[in-house]
Amino acid sequence: MDSSTIFSIVRRRVPDLSDPSVVSGASGFTSYNQRNDSDHLFGVFMRLLKHIAVLIIFTNSATASADWVHIAASAKFDGFADLDNVEVLGKLRRVSVLQNYTELQAKGFQSISARCEYDCEHKRGRVMTEEWWSQYSAKGKNITPPDTPADPRWVPVVPGSFGDLLLKILCADPE
């Protein structure tokens, strides 16, 4: 095998990178234009990925914000609590609650969502925040009057009430 044969073999296997007609294929080389195309496709893919991520975040925030567990039922309302997101602060428990009323209440609401705090040691509770809603499950319009402050005073839990059932559930497990 002479030097001209070796040179022709090498020439066939190593493409001329300055030639714009070189394309990606079996050789594995990519032309300048194809690099721009792949950069463009990567950019499109990343924008699509951002949109999907935003959609997932909004979907999860709506569904994961509260996994309501039915705690109590009466002729007047059904009571629910988000037991997956209970805050434990020593002997205190903070929980989100929801009350769905069977009939529209005089002040125009059909459900109330609230953040409550329960004292396991002294068997008392208080409402930290409260919102009134025009429809079931804290949906519809928020019709909480602006002059309706939360009542942070501690009150004894009434035996057999929704608060009593919730207190027993929240305080059943030791810290």
SESEBA-651727 format. One line per field, with one value per atom (N, C-alpha, C): residue in three letters; x, y, z. Coordinates in steps of 0.02 Angstrom, whole numbers, plus 50000, padded with zeros to 5 digits. Layout:
// SESEBA-651727
type	ALA	...
px	X	...
py	Y	...
pz	Z	...
//
This chain:
// SESEBA-651727
type	MET	MET	MET	ASP	ASP	ASP	SER	SER	SER	SER	SER	SER	THR	THR	THR	ILE	ILE	ILE	PHE	PHE	PHE	SER	SER	SER	ILE	ILE	ILE	VAL	VAL	VAL	ARG	ARG	ARG	ARG	ARG	ARG	ARG	ARG	ARG	VAL	VAL	VAL	PRO	PRO	PRO	ASP	ASP	ASP	LEU	LEU	LEU	SER	SER	SER	ASP	ASP	ASP	PRO	PRO	PRO	SER	SER	SER	VAL	VAL	VAL	VAL	VAL	VAL	SER	SER	SER	GLY	GLY	GLY	ALA	ALA	ALA	SER	SER	SER	GLY	GLY	GLY	PHE	PHE	PHE	THR	THR	THR	SER	SER	SER	TYR	TYR	TYR	ASN	ASN	ASN	GLN	GLN	GLN	ARG	ARG	ARG	ASN	ASN	ASN	ASP	ASP	ASP	SER	SER	SER	ASP	ASP	ASP	HIS	HIS	HIS	LEU	LEU	LEU	PHE	PHE	PHE	GLY	GLY	GLY	VAL	VAL	VAL	PHE	PHE	PHE	MET	MET	MET	ARG	ARG	ARG	LEU	LEU	LEU	LEU	LEU	LEU	LYS	LYS	LYS	HIS	HIS	HIS	ILE	ILE	ILE	ALA	ALA	ALA	VAL	VAL	VAL	LEU	LEU	LEU	ILE	ILE	ILE	ILE	ILE	ILE	PHE	PHE	PHE	THR	THR	THR	ASN	ASN	ASN	SER	SER	SER	ALA	ALA	ALA	THR	THR	THR	ALA	ALA	ALA	SER	SER	SER	ALA	ALA	ALA	ASP	ASP	ASP	TRP	TRP	TRP	VAL	VAL	VAL	HIS	HIS	HIS	ILE	ILE	ILE	ALA	ALA	ALA	ALA	ALA	ALA	SER	SER	SER	ALA	ALA	ALA	LYS	LYS	LYS	PHE	PHE	PHE	ASP	ASP	ASP	GLY	GLY	GLY	PHE	PHE	PHE	ALA	ALA	ALA	ASP	ASP	ASP	LEU	LEU	LEU	ASP	ASP	ASP	ASN	ASN	ASN	VAL	VAL	VAL	GLU	GLU	GLU	VAL	VAL	VAL	LEU	LEU	LEU	GLY	GLY	GLY	LYS	LYS	LYS	LEU	LEU	LEU	ARG	ARG	ARG	ARG	ARG	ARG	VAL	VAL	VAL	SER	SER	SER	VAL	VAL	VAL	LEU	LEU	LEU	GLN	GLN	GLN	ASN	ASN	ASN	TYR	TYR	TYR	THR	THR	THR	GLU	GLU	GLU	LEU	LEU	LEU	GLN	GLN	GLN	ALA	ALA	ALA	LYS	LYS	LYS	GLY	GLY	GLY	PHE	PHE	PHE	GLN	GLN	GLN	SER	SER	SER	ILE	ILE	ILE	SER	SER	SER	ALA	ALA	ALA	ARG	ARG	ARG	CYS	CYS	CYS	GLU	GLU	GLU	TYR	TYR	TYR	ASP	ASP	ASP	CYS	CYS	CYS	GLU	GLU	GLU	HIS	HIS	HIS	LYS	LYS	LYS	ARG	ARG	ARG	GLY	GLY	GLY	ARG	ARG	ARG	VAL	VAL	VAL	MET	MET	MET	THR	THR	THR	GLU	GLU	GLU	GLU	GLU	GLU	TRP	TRP	TRP	TRP	TRP	TRP	SER	SER	SER	GLN	GLN	GLN	TYR	TYR	TYR	SER	SER	SER	ALA	ALA	ALA	LYS	LYS	LYS	GLY	GLY	GLY	LYS	LYS	LYS	ASN	ASN	ASN	ILE	ILE	ILE	THR	THR	THR	PRO	PRO	PRO	PRO	PRO	PRO	ASP	ASP	ASP	THR	THR	THR	PRO	PRO	PRO	ALA	ALA	ALA	ASP	ASP	ASP	PRO	PRO	PRO	ARG	ARG	ARG	TRP	TRP	TRP	VAL	VAL	VAL	PRO	PRO	PRO	VAL	VAL	VAL	VAL	VAL	VAL	PRO	PRO	PRO	GLY	GLY	GLY	SER	SER	SER	PHE	PHE	PHE	GLY	GLY	GLY	ASP	ASP	ASP	LEU	LEU	LEU	LEU	LEU	LEU	LEU	LEU	LEU	LYS	LYS	LYS	ILE	ILE	ILE	LEU	LEU	LEU	CYS	CYS	CYS	ALA	ALA	ALA	ASP	ASP	ASP	PRO	PRO	PRO	GLU	GLU	GLU
px	50042	50000	50045	50036	50079	50045	50081	50057	49996	49988	49929	49866	49871	49814	49793	49842	49827	49794	49819	49792	49719	49703	49635	49587	49611	49570	49554	49605	49595	49549	49557	49515	49442	49429	49360	49329	49368	49342	49338	49377	49377	49350	49290	49261	49294	49288	49314	49265	49283	49238	49223	49264	49250	49198	49181	49131	49061	49020	48953	48905	48924	48880	48886	48933	48941	48879	48849	48789	48798	48756	48759	48734	48766	48746	48787	48806	48846	48913	48939	49005	49002	48942	48936	48954	48973	48989	48926	48924	48867	48890	48853	48872	48851	48876	48860	48785	48753	48681	48641	48663	48628	48637	48695	48704	48655	48644	48595	48525	48509	48444	48434	48485	48479	48474	48510	48503	48432	48404	48335	48286	48294	48250	48257	48318	48330	48293	48297	48262	48186	48159	48087	48069	48110	48099	48100	48147	48153	48092	48069	48009	47948	47942	47887	47891	47951	47961	47941	47957	47937	47862	47827	47754	47724	47752	47728	47740	47798	47814	47765	47750	47703	47634	47613	47549	47547	47600	47603	47600	47636	47636	47567	47532	47465	47416	47422	47377	47389	47451	47466	47448	47457	47440	47366	47326	47253	47232	47263	47241	47276	47337	47375	47367	47334	47328	47287	47239	47200	47172	47186	47155	47105	47043	46992	46969	46969	46945	46880	46828	46763	46767	46752	46758	46690	46643	46578	46522	46462	46403	46346	46306	46247	46192	46134	46079	46095	46141	46156	46218	46270	46331	46372	46419	46470	46536	46576	46641	46698	46748	46807	46870	46925	46990	47044	47096	47154	47206	47200	47243	47313	47325	47392	47438	47409	47448	47437	47441	47432	47500	47500	47560	47560	47615	47622	47671	47646	47687	47681	47721	47715	47648	47608	47541	47487	47507	47460	47459	47401	47392	47356	47384	47351	47328	47266	47237	47189	47183	47133	47069	47013	46948	46901	46851	46801	46733	46685	46616	46571	46536	46487	46418	46380	46313	46262	46211	46159	46115	46108	46067	46108	46090	46121	46108	46160	46154	46127	46101	46070	46117	46181	46229	46255	46226	46241	46295	46322	46375	46348	46381	46362	46420	46479	46535	46583	46619	46670	46734	46789	46855	46891	46928	46961	47026	47069	47131	47121	47120	47106	47166	47167	47220	47187	47212	47185	47240	47221	47266	47249	47292	47279	47279	47319	47325	47263	47238	47182	47115	47114	47053	47013	47047	47016	47038	47004	47020	47009	47034	47023	47029	46996	46997	47050	47099	47153	47132	47105	47079	47015	46972	46908	46886	46859	46833	46765	46718	46651	46646	46614	46610	46537	46521	46453	46431	46479	46462	46497	46477	46508	46583	46619	46690	46734	46718	46757	46765	46710	46709	46660	46659	46616	46651	46612	46640	46657	46714	46732	46691	46644	46600	46613	46673	46690	46687	46646	46645	46713	46734	46801	46807	46752	46755	46745	46760	46754	46824	46849	46915	46910	46964	46967	46961	46938	46930	46986	47041	47097	47090	47030	47020	47012	47041	47033	46963	46930	46864	46866	46831	46828	46793	46816	46785	46723	46668	46604	46604	46591	46590	46539	46560	46517	46513	46548	46546	46597	46595	46645	46714	46720	46785	46810	46764	46782	46809	46774	46798	46866	46874	46938	46994	46979	47029	47051	47005	47022	47067	47053	47094	47163	47166	47230	47275	47246	47285	47293	47270	47273	47345	47387	47456	47501	47543	47590	47641	47671	47718	47773
py	49943	50000	50061	50104	50164	50223	50278	50336	50367	50364	50394	50355	50288	50247	50263	50269	50286	50354	50403	50470	50469	50430	50427	50394	50343	50311	50361	50398	50447	50503	50524	50577	50556	50493	50469	50465	50451	50443	50508	50557	50620	50674	50697	50747	50815	50856	50924	50967	50989	51026	51096	51121	51187	51184	51124	51115	51118	51168	51175	51119	51078	51023	50963	50966	50910	50909	50852	50846	50791	50792	50741	50676	50624	50559	50506	50457	50401	50425	50479	50503	50536	50561	50593	50666	50694	50765	50806	50866	50910	50976	51000	51063	51122	51182	51242	51255	51246	51258	51210	51149	51101	51117	51144	51163	51219	51266	51318	51289	51240	51208	51172	51137	51101	51150	51207	51258	51285	51296	51321	51270	51206	51155	51149	51156	51154	51212	51271	51330	51319	51291	51277	51226	51175	51124	51154	51198	51229	51274	51311	51353	51309	51254	51208	51178	51161	51133	51183	51248	51299	51304	51302	51306	51245	51188	51127	51132	51158	51165	51213	51269	51317	51285	51248	51214	51164	51126	51077	51113	51168	51204	51229	51260	51286	51229	51174	51118	51089	51079	51050	51097	51163	51208	51208	51199	51197	51132	51077	51012	50995	51016	50996	51044	51101	51149	51121	51077	51047	50980	50930	50864	50856	50878	50881	50811	50802	50740	50756	50718	50729	50709	50756	50745	50737	50780	50780	50799	50774	50791	50806	50856	50871	50892	50909	50932	51000	51038	51105	51110	51070	51076	51011	51006	50953	50987	50956	50984	50943	50978	50946	50977	50941	50967	50941	50981	50962	50931	50867	50832	50819	50829	50819	50879	50935	50996	51026	50985	51008	51034	51093	51120	51099	51071	51051	51099	51135	51183	51166	51118	51095	51062	51088	51062	51093	51138	51171	51137	51138	51112	51165	51180	51225	51184	51197	51158	51202	51187	51219	51178	51213	51180	51210	51171	51192	51169	51215	51197	51213	51161	51169	51166	51220	51224	51196	51162	51131	51184	51242	51296	51360	51404	51470	51506	51532	51566	51637	51666	51732	51786	51778	51829	51814	51763	51750	51700	51667	51618	51547	51501	51430	51387	51417	51381	51431	51405	51445	51405	51438	51408	51447	51412	51446	51411	51448	51421	51424	51367	51363	51337	51353	51329	51296	51237	51199	51187	51193	51183	51114	51065	50997	50991	51031	51026	51055	51112	51145	51136	51095	51078	51141	51184	51246	51260	51306	51322	51395	51417	51485	51488	51538	51548	51600	51581	51628	51671	51638	51673	51639	51677	51650	51684	51645	51672	51641	51682	51660	51654	51600	51587	51578	51600	51598	51528	51482	51414	51363	51299	51244	51242	51212	51196	51257	51313	51374	51395	51390	51410	51467	51494	51551	51615	51664	51729	51727	51758	51769	51829	51818	51871	51889	51877	51894	51970	51995	52068	52093	52151	52176	52190	52199	52213	52150	52091	52028	52003	52027	52003	51933	51897	51832	51843	51794	51800	51759	51791	51753	51734	51748	51729	51653	51624	51553	51541	51489	51470	51395	51373	51301	51264	51205	51164	51131	51137	51109	51033	50994	50921	50899	50853	50827	50870	50928	50973	50954	50988	50979	50993	51046	51063	51010	50978	50925	50864	50845	50789	50804	50864	50884	50885	50911	50912	50842	50795	50725	50695	50710	50684	50715	50781	50817	50800	50788	50778	50705	50659	50587	50561	50586	50563	50606	50576	50617	50650	50703	50741	50698
pz	50000	50000	50000	49952	49947	49982	49987	50024	49993	49927	49895	49913	49921	49940	50012	50056	50126	50129	50091	50091	50067	50016	49989	50040	50077	50128	50184	50209	50261	50237	50175	50146	50143	50128	50125	50196	50247	50315	50353	50340	50376	50329	50339	50295	50304	50255	50256	50295	50355	50398	50371	50326	50298	50242	50220	50167	50197	50177	50206	50187	50140	50120	50167	50215	50262	50307	50313	50354	50404	50455	50507	50477	50494	50468	50501	50462	50488	50514	50486	50507	50575	50597	50661	50661	50604	50601	50587	50614	50606	50576	50527	50496	50541	50525	50561	50561	50504	50499	50543	50547	50589	50663	50682	50751	50768	50724	50736	50741	50697	50700	50766	50789	50852	50910	50907	50959	50960	50901	50896	50926	50908	50935	51010	51035	51107	51141	51111	51138	51139	51085	51083	51137	51144	51194	51264	51279	51345	51359	51309	51319	51333	51297	51308	51378	51399	51466	51520	51510	51558	51564	51506	51507	51543	51532	51565	51641	51660	51731	51765	51733	51761	51768	51718	51721	51778	51787	51842	51909	51917	51980	51997	51947	51960	51974	51938	51949	52018	52038	52103	52160	52150	52204	52217	52165	52174	52207	52189	52216	52281	52289	52348	52406	52394	52448	52506	52491	52544	52522	52561	52551	52607	52594	52645	52667	52732	52763	52799	52784	52815	52889	52933	53005	53038	53019	53053	53006	53021	52983	53031	53014	53054	53005	53032	52989	52958	52990	52966	52922	52936	52896	52899	52851	52851	52867	52911	52930	52903	52876	52846	52876	52872	52894	52847	52840	52800	52847	52858	52906	52881	52816	52788	52802	52821	52831	52900	52951	53020	53045	53075	53107	53181	53203	53273	53306	53358	53395	53469	53492	53561	53572	53617	53632	53586	53542	53497	53429	53397	53329	53288	53229	53181	53121	53100	53047	53006	52942	52899	52902	52911	52914	52862	52845	52797	52822	52821	52841	52782	52756	52702	52733	52725	52754	52704	52731	52688	52656	52689	52662	52661	52615	52612	52678	52708	52772	52763	52816	52813	52786	52799	52775	52705	52671	52601	52587	52638	52625	52631	52595	52599	52626	52630	52661	52694	52742	52778	52777	52758	52766	52820	52862	52918	52935	52967	52996	53071	53103	53175	53213	53277	53321	53381	53398	53454	53506	53569	53625	53655	53644	53667	53743	53776	53848	53884	53860	53894	53858	53806	53769	53749	53713	53689	53618	53585	53517	53501	53444	53421	53345	53316	53243	53228	53186	53168	53108	53057	52997	52976	52942	52921	52856	52810	52747	52733	52710	52693	52618	52594	52522	52501	52441	52415	52394	52385	52364	52409	52400	52437	52425	52472	52467	52453	52483	52477	52404	52367	52297	52287	52228	52215	52236	52257	52278	52351	52367	52437	52460	52506	52529	52602	52625	52694	52701	52747	52757	52780	52755	52774	52849	52884	52955	52997	52967	53004	53023	53080	53100	53128	53126	53159	53234	53269	53341	53374	53392	53420	53493	53522	53593	53598	53649	53662	53691	53665	53693	53706	53759	53773	53715	53700	53648	53677	53643	53666	53653	53706	53697	53644	53600	53547	53485	53485	53428	53375	53318	53265	53293	53332	53363	53410	53447	53493	53455	53402	53361	53331	53307	53277	53329	53388	53442	53459	53463	53479	53425	53363	53307	53308	53315	53313	53371	53430	53490	53508	53467	53481	53483	53438	53435	53479	53519	53558	53510	53533	53491	53465
//
